[in-house]
Every structure is written in structure tokens, then in C-alpha cells.
Amino acid sequence: MAMAAHRFPSSSPLRSSLSCILRSSRLFSSQSSDDQAVLTVETSVPFTAHKCDPPPRTIDTTPKELLGFFREMSVMRRMEIAADTLYKAKLIRGFCHLYDGQEAVAVGMEAAITRRDAIITAYRDHCIYLARGGDLVSALAELMGRRAGCSKGKGGSMHFYKKDAQFYGGHGIVGAQIPLGCGIAFGQKYSKDETVTFTLYGDGAANQGQLFEALNMAALWDLPVILVCENNHYGMGTAEWRASKSPAYYKRGDYVPGLKVNGMDVFAVKQACSFAKEHALKNGPIILEMDTYRYHGHSMSDPGSTYRTRDEITGVRQERDPIERIRKLILSHELATASELKDVEKQIRKEVDDAIAQAKEIAMPDPSELFTNVYVKGYGVESFGPDRKELKGVLP
């Protein structure tokens, strides 16, 4: 990624202001005018378009946004690494799919939209929950099955939700969230509220029939839905070239426009999502293929190195890592020193450790919770006790 050649001297008010932010307990939260100085960024590679003109590669940003991206992605990375440890310690049970490597997709998408816009995704959902405004304690509590989790400890890793931020989960059935996302977009168009739905799925789900059925209806009705294929190149343990005759997922809609995006470049993701939202509101569905990569295996039960080499993983870390890309931009513009960024990462590690400690102290759900939230209120039986005796019958 190239940037404009403008530099800020080490003695400038901007540098002093950002140094204060970096050293404070409220990292990257300053509201000073210097934080809003305009920087021009160029995406790392051009967009590749299908049936549409691609957006420009240049995008304006600010020091505050750059530093914010660094912090947000670093928090996500640290949380997922901690989740690995918690799973191995058997404090997280069941399935657990980690997102480290793909953070730029969650952060860049959120930067381009509002909380009135909706997001629905598959089971690799922890970091998207954070991007939607979720906090570390409720995320980690959910992973550990505690009652203060974002789904009351009953959803676990695959079923995160945040109702007040239009985050509809977290779905364990491969591809099942795609028609649901199109349904949310149908409601948005019906309500005429000028919002869109981002419906995320992986390359492993890209061959699902329900994707094409839902896309057909979305195109017929010009629904404001953006289908986002997070192509991390491996559906479970199967490389995309072994599973897809045509791995150009941005073209898969045929009659629907598409865009291939470097999903390891947070600014490319932001630019593409902003472009896609504007398109969807005017013209209906569009597909975004995010070319990204996961560092962990498909899930915690998969070592992730039997179907790909360790050299491949290391190579992506060294050449395409989304956090390191932002770190280099910050350092090249002298917005912070390498030491200051290390201090930020130390602070983030402490925040995650503190959140883990808090989550561990939270109790498990009461056994009666097993029978709640099964039916919509007003229909069927509201709740059963652990002895399976009816506690409350809503309908006679």
C-alpha cells in the first residue's frame, strides 16, 4: 500500500498529541483536530470487477483512524490467541473457529457502514462481534459458557449476537445464513430505511445451492444485500482449487456485479464496502470476494498444517499480515514510534487478560435456562424446569 509523501515532524503538535494518546489509558480516543488531518492512502492492489466499474484505489483517512485500526485489529488478534489457550485448557468447550489473520475484513467493513446496517455471518464470528461494538468480557464469557455472555452463555463460539447493533450471528449450518441475510435485506427494503445487510460466508460455502437460490430472489427484487465471500482459501481442510471449478467467487453471481478485494488490506475492505453499500441501495445485490487468510486451522480440532505447509502460513504472516501493514504506515508517517506501538500491544494484552479473569468469575447459566428462548414469546411453552415440568404455559 502506497501513501502520500507528506510527513509530520517529530516535534509537531500532531505527533505530541498522538504520543499522549498512545501513553494514556484511553488509547487512541483523542478528539483533537490534529487527529483529523487528512492522509491519502492507496490500496495495495487494484480491485478486480465483474459487471461494474471498480472504485478508485485512493481513499482518505486520518491519523486517528489509522491508529484506531491498529488497536482494533490488535485487540481481536490478542483475544483469538487467548481463546486458543483457553480452549486447550478446556475452559472453552465444543467448536471454536478463530479469526486471526482475517481481522481487516471485520474492521474495514465496520468502518464503511453504520450500526443501522445489518451483518450476519457464519461461525467464525468473535471478531465481527467486537467490531459491532461488543466488549471483551461478554465475548470471552460467551466462549466459556457464562451467563453474562452475549448469548447468555448458551450460544458458545458459533452463535454470537448483538441485537442493538444489528448483528444477527453467528450460524453453524454452512451457508444457512445467506438466505437469512437476504430476508433481513427484504425487510430493510420494505421499511424503506436506506440500510443494507452484509451477508458473510466462506469459500467452503460458496458452492451451496441456497446461496444461488437466495441470490436469484435478491436480484429479482433488487434487495439491498451485499454477499461477502471471506475467501481464506481452505474450506475446512480442502483447498479451494480442489473444491471449486471456478474459484473466482466474485463472478459467481453471473448476472450480479462483483468485486475482488484484498481482504488483508483494511483500507481496501473499507473502500469496497462503502462502494458496495452505495451500489446495493441503488441497484440491488453485489458480491464482494475478500481475498484473506486464516492463521489457525479451520477450528481448534484442526492443526491447520496437514493440508498446507508451515512455510505457506509463515509467508502470509510476513508479507500480507493486516496489522503489520498498518504498523508500517503508522511508522512511515511518524505517527508513533515502534516502542510506543509495542506499549499499546502490552496494554491490549493486559486488557484481554483482565477480561478473561472477569469472565472466569461469572457463573454458568442456571439449568432452567436450557429450556428458555426456544419459542418466540407468545407461542408454545415459554419455559421448562430441569425436571421437565412446565413452568409457564403461554398458550392454553
C-alpha beads as a LAMMPS data file, in Angstrom:
LAMMPS data file: protein, C-alpha beads

396 atoms
395 bonds

1 atom types
1 bond types

-500.0 500.0 xlo xhi
-500.0 500.0 ylo yhi
-500.0 500.0 zlo zhi

Masses

1 110.0

Atoms # bond

1 1 1 0.000 0.000 0.000
2 1 1 1.404 3.379 -1.003
3 1 1 0.710 6.623 0.800
4 1 1 1.216 10.306 0.075
5 1 1 4.698 11.504 0.824
6 1 1 3.679 14.072 3.451
7 1 1 5.420 13.583 6.822
8 1 1 4.809 15.071 10.233
9 1 1 7.975 16.152 12.093
10 1 1 8.613 14.572 15.484
11 1 1 8.117 17.951 17.186
12 1 1 4.712 18.607 15.601
13 1 1 1.555 19.054 17.696
14 1 1 0.071 16.030 15.882
15 1 1 2.930 13.792 16.946
16 1 1 2.784 15.119 20.511
17 1 1 -0.968 14.638 20.632
18 1 1 -0.765 11.051 19.378
19 1 1 2.072 10.223 21.756
20 1 1 -0.189 11.318 24.603
21 1 1 -2.948 9.113 23.257
22 1 1 -0.613 6.141 22.982
23 1 1 0.580 6.537 26.553
24 1 1 -2.856 7.113 28.050
25 1 1 -5.247 4.512 29.394
26 1 1 -7.820 5.667 26.821
27 1 1 -5.743 4.655 23.820
28 1 1 -6.497 6.339 20.520
29 1 1 -9.525 8.222 21.861
30 1 1 -8.378 11.836 21.440
31 1 1 -10.799 14.210 19.745
32 1 1 -8.252 16.907 18.822
33 1 1 -8.383 18.476 15.374
34 1 1 -4.886 17.143 14.597
35 1 1 -6.255 13.612 14.723
36 1 1 -8.500 14.510 11.769
37 1 1 -5.688 15.677 9.457
38 1 1 -6.312 14.132 6.037
39 1 1 -3.944 11.457 4.757
40 1 1 -4.359 9.867 1.345
41 1 1 -3.968 6.093 1.135
42 1 1 -3.716 3.899 -1.932
43 1 1 -4.861 0.302 -1.690
44 1 1 -2.167 -2.348 -2.027
45 1 1 -3.551 -3.815 -5.269
46 1 1 -6.262 -2.730 -7.728
47 1 1 -9.808 -4.018 -7.378
48 1 1 -10.943 -6.604 -9.920
49 1 1 -14.507 -6.011 -11.053
50 1 1 -17.260 -8.054 -12.676
51 1 1 -20.143 -6.240 -14.412
52 1 1 -19.325 -2.944 -12.684
53 1 1 -16.701 -0.227 -12.688
54 1 1 -14.296 -0.666 -9.746
55 1 1 -13.953 2.014 -7.072
56 1 1 -10.802 4.169 -7.022
57 1 1 -7.744 2.860 -5.201
58 1 1 -7.187 6.089 -3.309
59 1 1 -9.006 6.721 -0.053
60 1 1 -8.713 9.463 2.550
61 1 1 -8.012 8.603 6.167
62 1 1 -6.858 10.322 9.344
63 1 1 -4.202 9.609 11.972
64 1 1 -6.978 8.780 14.419
65 1 1 -8.453 6.188 12.054
66 1 1 -5.047 4.658 11.304
67 1 1 -4.241 4.275 14.986
68 1 1 -7.760 3.051 15.668
69 1 1 -7.418 0.334 13.037
70 1 1 -4.153 -0.786 14.617
71 1 1 -5.726 -1.016 18.037
72 1 1 -8.955 -2.725 16.952
73 1 1 -7.199 -5.423 14.948
74 1 1 -4.622 -5.940 17.701
75 1 1 -7.381 -6.478 20.279
76 1 1 -9.028 -9.036 18.002
77 1 1 -5.731 -10.832 17.403
78 1 1 -4.925 -10.985 21.119
79 1 1 -8.422 -12.236 22.001
80 1 1 -8.225 -15.052 19.454
81 1 1 -4.768 -16.111 20.628
82 1 1 -6.114 -16.140 24.196
83 1 1 -9.095 -18.216 23.040
84 1 1 -6.651 -20.809 21.697
85 1 1 -5.097 -21.114 25.156
86 1 1 -8.487 -21.225 26.914
87 1 1 -9.665 -23.978 24.590
88 1 1 -6.584 -26.080 25.262
89 1 1 -7.200 -25.568 28.991
90 1 1 -10.774 -26.880 28.432
91 1 1 -12.323 -23.600 29.588
92 1 1 -13.850 -23.281 26.121
93 1 1 -15.737 -26.381 25.004
94 1 1 -17.341 -27.515 21.774
95 1 1 -16.491 -25.956 18.436
96 1 1 -14.244 -22.908 18.250
97 1 1 -13.297 -21.230 14.971
98 1 1 -10.698 -18.467 15.241
99 1 1 -10.411 -15.362 13.049
100 1 1 -6.762 -14.323 13.422
101 1 1 -5.454 -13.228 10.032
102 1 1 -8.856 -12.060 8.817
103 1 1 -9.229 -9.031 11.115
104 1 1 -9.076 -6.476 8.287
105 1 1 -12.395 -7.730 6.910
106 1 1 -14.292 -7.122 10.157
107 1 1 -12.660 -3.748 10.869
108 1 1 -12.741 -2.380 7.321
109 1 1 -16.373 -3.371 6.826
110 1 1 -17.444 -1.702 10.058
111 1 1 -15.568 1.480 9.119
112 1 1 -17.627 1.795 5.929
113 1 1 -21.118 1.394 7.379
114 1 1 -23.299 2.360 10.336
115 1 1 -24.769 0.360 13.206
116 1 1 -28.148 0.664 11.486
117 1 1 -26.814 -1.545 8.705
118 1 1 -27.020 -5.266 9.437
119 1 1 -24.390 -8.007 9.446
120 1 1 -24.949 -11.752 9.523
121 1 1 -22.168 -14.318 9.296
122 1 1 -21.157 -17.933 9.752
123 1 1 -19.495 -19.449 12.818
124 1 1 -16.168 -17.547 12.650
125 1 1 -17.851 -14.641 14.402
126 1 1 -15.984 -13.478 17.538
127 1 1 -14.178 -10.550 15.931
128 1 1 -17.171 -9.320 13.978
129 1 1 -18.993 -9.110 17.314
130 1 1 -16.191 -6.905 18.648
131 1 1 -16.284 -4.743 15.516
132 1 1 -20.015 -4.227 16.040
133 1 1 -19.313 -2.750 19.471
134 1 1 -19.226 -5.876 21.608
135 1 1 -16.923 -5.907 24.635
136 1 1 -14.223 -8.379 25.578
137 1 1 -15.867 -9.627 28.767
138 1 1 -19.168 -10.593 27.110
139 1 1 -17.273 -12.203 24.211
140 1 1 -14.994 -14.270 26.436
141 1 1 -17.846 -15.083 28.810
142 1 1 -19.821 -16.480 25.893
143 1 1 -16.874 -18.553 24.756
144 1 1 -16.621 -20.012 28.252
145 1 1 -20.369 -20.579 28.529
146 1 1 -21.005 -17.983 31.275
147 1 1 -24.344 -16.301 31.897
148 1 1 -23.024 -12.792 31.102
149 1 1 -22.032 -13.845 27.607
150 1 1 -23.525 -12.069 24.621
151 1 1 -25.881 -15.040 24.103
152 1 1 -26.323 -15.709 27.838
153 1 1 -23.706 -18.461 27.692
154 1 1 -25.969 -20.653 25.565
155 1 1 -24.589 -19.939 22.106
156 1 1 -20.913 -20.563 22.538
157 1 1 -18.318 -19.780 19.899
158 1 1 -20.585 -20.157 16.874
159 1 1 -23.586 -18.124 17.989
160 1 1 -22.657 -14.575 18.949
161 1 1 -25.380 -11.914 18.633
162 1 1 -25.768 -8.210 19.325
163 1 1 -29.338 -7.092 18.842
164 1 1 -28.778 -3.375 19.429
165 1 1 -26.094 -3.304 16.720
166 1 1 -27.998 -5.284 14.080
167 1 1 -25.629 -8.246 14.378
168 1 1 -27.630 -11.365 13.598
169 1 1 -24.996 -14.008 14.358
170 1 1 -23.156 -16.485 14.262
171 1 1 -24.622 -19.562 12.356
172 1 1 -23.350 -23.123 12.494
173 1 1 -25.005 -24.600 9.402
174 1 1 -22.795 -23.978 6.378
175 1 1 -24.386 -21.354 4.142
176 1 1 -27.661 -21.195 6.078
177 1 1 -27.124 -17.535 6.988
178 1 1 -27.163 -16.439 3.341
179 1 1 -30.942 -16.661 2.734
180 1 1 -31.468 -15.233 6.232
181 1 1 -29.356 -12.230 5.264
182 1 1 -31.383 -11.749 2.106
183 1 1 -34.505 -11.882 4.268
184 1 1 -33.147 -9.132 6.513
185 1 1 -32.463 -7.059 3.387
186 1 1 -36.033 -7.698 2.217
187 1 1 -37.247 -6.187 5.495
188 1 1 -34.952 -3.194 5.032
189 1 1 -36.293 -2.522 1.556
190 1 1 -39.883 -2.992 2.737
191 1 1 -39.281 -0.469 5.539
192 1 1 -37.539 1.971 3.172
193 1 1 -34.962 2.805 5.842
194 1 1 -31.969 3.149 3.448
195 1 1 -29.882 0.487 5.162
196 1 1 -28.186 -2.636 3.830
197 1 1 -27.251 -6.127 5.012
198 1 1 -23.777 -7.626 4.725
199 1 1 -24.125 -11.402 4.483
200 1 1 -20.819 -13.185 5.081
201 1 1 -19.867 -16.736 4.131
202 1 1 -16.672 -18.642 3.364
203 1 1 -15.247 -20.129 0.195
204 1 1 -16.294 -23.522 1.545
205 1 1 -19.929 -22.405 1.472
206 1 1 -19.677 -20.766 -1.949
207 1 1 -20.908 -23.923 -3.702
208 1 1 -24.042 -24.202 -1.563
209 1 1 -27.264 -24.266 -3.548
210 1 1 -29.041 -21.978 -1.094
211 1 1 -26.598 -19.192 -1.989
212 1 1 -27.753 -19.224 -5.614
213 1 1 -31.419 -19.568 -4.715
214 1 1 -31.252 -16.620 -2.347
215 1 1 -29.197 -14.544 -4.768
216 1 1 -31.739 -15.133 -7.526
217 1 1 -34.548 -13.761 -5.366
218 1 1 -32.389 -10.875 -4.145
219 1 1 -31.619 -9.906 -7.743
220 1 1 -35.241 -10.229 -8.839
221 1 1 -36.352 -7.924 -6.041
222 1 1 -33.301 -5.595 -6.059
223 1 1 -32.669 -6.221 -2.375
224 1 1 -30.036 -4.096 -0.576
225 1 1 -27.797 -7.051 0.273
226 1 1 -24.031 -7.435 -0.085
227 1 1 -22.854 -11.036 -0.241
228 1 1 -19.331 -11.184 1.210
229 1 1 -17.267 -14.285 0.498
230 1 1 -14.420 -14.408 3.028
231 1 1 -12.118 -16.481 0.856
232 1 1 -9.413 -17.787 3.183
233 1 1 -8.637 -20.422 0.532
234 1 1 -9.460 -23.510 2.609
235 1 1 -12.915 -24.924 3.236
236 1 1 -12.111 -26.913 6.359
237 1 1 -9.094 -28.873 5.099
238 1 1 -9.849 -28.644 1.397
239 1 1 -8.029 -26.125 -0.789
240 1 1 -10.336 -24.025 -2.953
241 1 1 -8.865 -25.371 -6.207
242 1 1 -9.889 -28.893 -5.175
243 1 1 -13.477 -27.911 -4.383
244 1 1 -14.365 -25.242 -6.948
245 1 1 -14.127 -25.467 -10.714
246 1 1 -14.311 -21.669 -10.763
247 1 1 -12.728 -20.129 -7.642
248 1 1 -13.426 -16.587 -8.931
249 1 1 -16.154 -16.165 -6.330
250 1 1 -16.818 -12.522 -7.155
251 1 1 -18.077 -13.700 -10.575
252 1 1 -20.236 -16.482 -9.221
253 1 1 -23.384 -14.386 -9.322
254 1 1 -23.097 -14.269 -13.122
255 1 1 -25.863 -11.670 -13.590
256 1 1 -24.940 -9.907 -10.328
257 1 1 -21.969 -7.476 -10.157
258 1 1 -18.940 -8.485 -8.119
259 1 1 -15.662 -7.143 -6.824
260 1 1 -12.489 -8.957 -5.758
261 1 1 -10.821 -7.246 -2.794
262 1 1 -7.551 -7.693 -0.923
263 1 1 -9.085 -8.772 2.377
264 1 1 -5.744 -8.324 4.174
265 1 1 -5.825 -4.559 3.476
266 1 1 -8.228 -2.785 5.825
267 1 1 -8.442 0.272 3.561
268 1 1 -9.268 -1.839 0.514
269 1 1 -12.039 -3.504 2.535
270 1 1 -13.384 -0.142 3.697
271 1 1 -13.374 1.270 0.166
272 1 1 -15.048 -1.822 -1.286
273 1 1 -17.745 -1.951 1.399
274 1 1 -18.543 1.741 1.002
275 1 1 -18.820 1.220 -2.752
276 1 1 -20.963 -1.888 -2.295
277 1 1 -23.366 -0.173 0.108
278 1 1 -23.972 2.670 -2.322
279 1 1 -24.476 0.182 -5.147
280 1 1 -26.866 -2.035 -3.188
281 1 1 -29.099 0.862 -2.140
282 1 1 -29.489 1.936 -5.765
283 1 1 -29.261 -1.282 -7.753
284 1 1 -29.649 -4.338 -5.530
285 1 1 -27.216 -7.127 -4.646
286 1 1 -23.479 -7.225 -5.237
287 1 1 -20.826 -9.811 -4.333
288 1 1 -17.542 -8.966 -2.605
289 1 1 -14.811 -11.606 -2.567
290 1 1 -12.388 -10.874 0.264
291 1 1 -9.035 -12.497 -0.512
292 1 1 -7.951 -13.247 3.051
293 1 1 -6.240 -15.949 5.130
294 1 1 -6.648 -17.695 8.468
295 1 1 -3.584 -18.488 10.540
296 1 1 -5.245 -21.125 12.717
297 1 1 -6.790 -24.275 11.358
298 1 1 -10.448 -24.442 10.391
299 1 1 -11.332 -24.979 14.031
300 1 1 -9.437 -25.805 17.205
301 1 1 -9.717 -29.501 16.363
302 1 1 -7.720 -28.881 13.169
303 1 1 -3.957 -28.259 13.478
304 1 1 -4.120 -26.445 10.149
305 1 1 -0.790 -27.761 8.889
306 1 1 -1.666 -31.153 7.394
307 1 1 -3.116 -29.761 4.158
308 1 1 -0.858 -26.695 3.842
309 1 1 2.763 -26.084 4.737
310 1 1 4.028 -24.096 7.685
311 1 1 6.116 -22.135 5.200
312 1 1 2.925 -21.015 3.479
313 1 1 1.455 -19.733 6.737
314 1 1 4.705 -18.006 7.686
315 1 1 4.930 -16.428 4.244
316 1 1 1.480 -14.871 4.535
317 1 1 2.306 -13.566 8.018
318 1 1 5.462 -11.925 6.741
319 1 1 4.101 -10.493 3.504
320 1 1 0.382 -9.795 3.962
321 1 1 -0.443 -9.505 7.666
322 1 1 -3.134 -6.795 8.086
323 1 1 -1.808 -5.486 11.408
324 1 1 1.768 -5.248 10.189
325 1 1 0.561 -3.325 7.137
326 1 1 -0.977 -0.673 9.391
327 1 1 2.032 -0.678 11.703
328 1 1 4.284 0.179 8.740
329 1 1 2.004 3.035 7.691
330 1 1 1.984 4.498 11.196
331 1 1 5.754 4.288 11.438
332 1 1 6.340 5.677 7.939
333 1 1 4.230 8.735 8.769
334 1 1 5.885 9.075 12.160
335 1 1 2.540 8.996 13.976
336 1 1 4.105 6.815 16.669
337 1 1 7.380 5.036 17.349
338 1 1 7.893 1.292 17.291
339 1 1 8.309 1.412 21.067
340 1 1 5.005 3.235 21.527
341 1 1 3.171 0.676 19.422
342 1 1 4.722 -2.102 21.495
343 1 1 3.404 -0.323 24.595
344 1 1 -0.054 -0.315 23.036
345 1 1 0.179 -4.056 22.449
346 1 1 1.259 -4.618 26.044
347 1 1 -1.744 -2.611 27.228
348 1 1 -4.031 -4.669 24.980
349 1 1 -2.599 -7.897 26.364
350 1 1 -3.400 -6.653 29.881
351 1 1 -6.954 -5.692 28.845
352 1 1 -7.569 -9.158 27.419
353 1 1 -6.063 -10.850 30.473
354 1 1 -8.246 -8.716 32.760
355 1 1 -11.331 -9.574 30.704
356 1 1 -10.514 -13.283 30.949
357 1 1 -10.162 -13.002 34.716
358 1 1 -13.553 -11.257 34.946
359 1 1 -15.227 -13.804 32.677
360 1 1 -13.895 -16.705 34.739
361 1 1 -15.593 -15.282 37.829
362 1 1 -19.018 -15.239 36.154
363 1 1 -21.335 -18.142 36.983
364 1 1 -22.635 -20.664 34.486
365 1 1 -26.301 -20.299 33.425
366 1 1 -28.907 -21.803 35.710
367 1 1 -30.039 -25.243 34.453
368 1 1 -33.529 -23.843 33.820
369 1 1 -32.041 -21.621 31.103
370 1 1 -31.707 -24.716 28.946
371 1 1 -35.425 -24.501 28.217
372 1 1 -35.754 -20.744 27.622
373 1 1 -35.505 -18.904 24.300
374 1 1 -36.745 -21.984 22.458
375 1 1 -40.037 -20.466 21.329
376 1 1 -40.944 -16.898 20.433
377 1 1 -42.781 -15.293 23.342
378 1 1 -46.490 -15.788 22.934
379 1 1 -46.197 -19.141 21.185
380 1 1 -45.748 -22.603 22.590
381 1 1 -44.270 -23.217 26.002
382 1 1 -42.141 -20.432 27.411
383 1 1 -40.010 -22.458 29.801
384 1 1 -39.462 -25.848 31.383
385 1 1 -37.581 -26.568 34.576
386 1 1 -34.706 -29.042 34.872
387 1 1 -37.246 -31.702 35.887
388 1 1 -39.009 -31.035 32.543
389 1 1 -42.144 -29.853 34.295
390 1 1 -43.820 -26.902 32.661
391 1 1 -43.137 -23.648 34.466
392 1 1 -45.216 -21.388 32.293
393 1 1 -47.608 -22.165 29.501
394 1 1 -48.150 -19.175 27.255
395 1 1 -51.000 -20.649 25.286
396 1 1 -53.768 -22.828 26.769

Bonds

1 1 1 2
2 1 2 3
3 1 3 4
4 1 4 5
5 1 5 6
6 1 6 7
7 1 7 8
8 1 8 9
9 1 9 10
10 1 10 11
11 1 11 12
12 1 12 13
13 1 13 14
14 1 14 15
15 1 15 16
16 1 16 17
17 1 17 18
18 1 18 19
19 1 19 20
20 1 20 21
21 1 21 22
22 1 22 23
23 1 23 24
24 1 24 25
25 1 25 26
26 1 26 27
27 1 27 28
28 1 28 29
29 1 29 30
30 1 30 31
31 1 31 32
32 1 32 33
33 1 33 34
34 1 34 35
35 1 35 36
36 1 36 37
37 1 37 38
38 1 38 39
39 1 39 40
40 1 40 41
41 1 41 42
42 1 42 43
43 1 43 44
44 1 44 45
45 1 45 46
46 1 46 47
47 1 47 48
48 1 48 49
49 1 49 50
50 1 50 51
51 1 51 52
52 1 52 53
53 1 53 54
54 1 54 55
55 1 55 56
56 1 56 57
57 1 57 58
58 1 58 59
59 1 59 60
60 1 60 61
61 1 61 62
62 1 62 63
63 1 63 64
64 1 64 65
65 1 65 66
66 1 66 67
67 1 67 68
68 1 68 69
69 1 69 70
70 1 70 71
71 1 71 72
72 1 72 73
73 1 73 74
74 1 74 75
75 1 75 76
76 1 76 77
77 1 77 78
78 1 78 79
79 1 79 80
80 1 80 81
81 1 81 82
82 1 82 83
83 1 83 84
84 1 84 85
85 1 85 86
86 1 86 87
87 1 87 88
88 1 88 89
89 1 89 90
90 1 90 91
91 1 91 92
92 1 92 93
93 1 93 94
94 1 94 95
95 1 95 96
96 1 96 97
97 1 97 98
98 1 98 99
99 1 99 100
100 1 100 101
101 1 101 102
102 1 102 103
103 1 103 104
104 1 104 105
105 1 105 106
106 1 106 107
107 1 107 108
108 1 108 109
109 1 109 110
110 1 110 111
111 1 111 112
112 1 112 113
113 1 113 114
114 1 114 115
115 1 115 116
116 1 116 117
117 1 117 118
118 1 118 119
119 1 119 120
120 1 120 121
121 1 121 122
122 1 122 123
123 1 123 124
124 1 124 125
125 1 125 126
126 1 126 127
127 1 127 128
128 1 128 129
129 1 129 130
130 1 130 131
131 1 131 132
132 1 132 133
133 1 133 134
134 1 134 135
135 1 135 136
136 1 136 137
137 1 137 138
138 1 138 139
139 1 139 140
140 1 140 141
141 1 141 142
142 1 142 143
143 1 143 144
144 1 144 145
145 1 145 146
146 1 146 147
147 1 147 148
148 1 148 149
149 1 149 150
150 1 150 151
151 1 151 152
152 1 152 153
153 1 153 154
154 1 154 155
155 1 155 156
156 1 156 157
157 1 157 158
158 1 158 159
159 1 159 160
160 1 160 161
161 1 161 162
162 1 162 163
163 1 163 164
164 1 164 165
165 1 165 166
166 1 166 167
167 1 167 168
168 1 168 169
169 1 169 170
170 1 170 171
171 1 171 172
172 1 172 173
173 1 173 174
174 1 174 175
175 1 175 176
176 1 176 177
177 1 177 178
178 1 178 179
179 1 179 180
180 1 180 181
181 1 181 182
182 1 182 183
183 1 183 184
184 1 184 185
185 1 185 186
186 1 186 187
187 1 187 188
188 1 188 189
189 1 189 190
190 1 190 191
191 1 191 192
192 1 192 193
193 1 193 194
194 1 194 195
195 1 195 196
196 1 196 197
197 1 197 198
198 1 198 199
199 1 199 200
200 1 200 201
201 1 201 202
202 1 202 203
203 1 203 204
204 1 204 205
205 1 205 206
206 1 206 207
207 1 207 208
208 1 208 209
209 1 209 210
210 1 210 211
211 1 211 212
212 1 212 213
213 1 213 214
214 1 214 215
215 1 215 216
216 1 216 217
217 1 217 218
218 1 218 219
219 1 219 220
220 1 220 221
221 1 221 222
222 1 222 223
223 1 223 224
224 1 224 225
225 1 225 226
226 1 226 227
227 1 227 228
228 1 228 229
229 1 229 230
230 1 230 231
231 1 231 232
232 1 232 233
233 1 233 234
234 1 234 235
235 1 235 236
236 1 236 237
237 1 237 238
238 1 238 239
239 1 239 240
240 1 240 241
241 1 241 242
242 1 242 243
243 1 243 244
244 1 244 245
245 1 245 246
246 1 246 247
247 1 247 248
248 1 248 249
249 1 249 250
250 1 250 251
251 1 251 252
252 1 252 253
253 1 253 254
254 1 254 255
255 1 255 256
256 1 256 257
257 1 257 258
258 1 258 259
259 1 259 260
260 1 260 261
261 1 261 262
262 1 262 263
263 1 263 264
264 1 264 265
265 1 265 266
266 1 266 267
267 1 267 268
268 1 268 269
269 1 269 270
270 1 270 271
271 1 271 272
272 1 272 273
273 1 273 274
274 1 274 275
275 1 275 276
276 1 276 277
277 1 277 278
278 1 278 279
279 1 279 280
280 1 280 281
281 1 281 282
282 1 282 283
283 1 283 284
284 1 284 285
285 1 285 286
286 1 286 287
287 1 287 288
288 1 288 289
289 1 289 290
290 1 290 291
291 1 291 292
292 1 292 293
293 1 293 294
294 1 294 295
295 1 295 296
296 1 296 297
297 1 297 298
298 1 298 299
299 1 299 300
300 1 300 301
301 1 301 302
302 1 302 303
303 1 303 304
304 1 304 305
305 1 305 306
306 1 306 307
307 1 307 308
308 1 308 309
309 1 309 310
310 1 310 311
311 1 311 312
312 1 312 313
313 1 313 314
314 1 314 315
315 1 315 316
316 1 316 317
317 1 317 318
318 1 318 319
319 1 319 320
320 1 320 321
321 1 321 322
322 1 322 323
323 1 323 324
324 1 324 325
325 1 325 326
326 1 326 327
327 1 327 328
328 1 328 329
329 1 329 330
330 1 330 331
331 1 331 332
332 1 332 333
333 1 333 334
334 1 334 335
335 1 335 336
336 1 336 337
337 1 337 338
338 1 338 339
339 1 339 340
340 1 340 341
341 1 341 342
342 1 342 343
343 1 343 344
344 1 344 345
345 1 345 346
346 1 346 347
347 1 347 348
348 1 348 349
349 1 349 350
350 1 350 351
351 1 351 352
352 1 352 353
353 1 353 354
354 1 354 355
355 1 355 356
356 1 356 357
357 1 357 358
358 1 358 359
359 1 359 360
360 1 360 361
361 1 361 362
362 1 362 363
363 1 363 364
364 1 364 365
365 1 365 366
366 1 366 367
367 1 367 368
368 1 368 369
369 1 369 370
370 1 370 371
371 1 371 372
372 1 372 373
373 1 373 374
374 1 374 375
375 1 375 376
376 1 376 377
377 1 377 378
378 1 378 379
379 1 379 380
380 1 380 381
381 1 381 382
382 1 382 383
383 1 383 384
384 1 384 385
385 1 385 386
386 1 386 387
387 1 387 388
388 1 388 389
389 1 389 390
390 1 390 391
391 1 391 392
392 1 392 393
393 1 393 394
394 1 394 395
395 1 395 396
